[in-house]
Amino acid sequence: MVRLILLVAFIGVVAFAVTAALGTIQAIARIDTGKDNDMMPAKFQRITYVLLVLLMFGVTTGWLGGI
């Protein structure tokens, strides 16, 4: 009986996750249908992207915020 309840709960969580993912994808698709309204210069975008990748690498390796 407990397994049945857990199975139903798991199916509910998966259904919720799929619904949320599809809603997010549809919202993003609606936003991207218009023209490109990007106000940031390409050089600034590239610099921030590199800094983001370095930050993620530092956190995952333990250099930043590691114990």
Secondary structure, 3 states (H helix, E strand, C coil): CHHHHHHHHHHHHHHHHHHHHHHHHHHHHHHHCCCCCCCCCHHHHHHHHHHHHHHHHHHHHCCCCCC
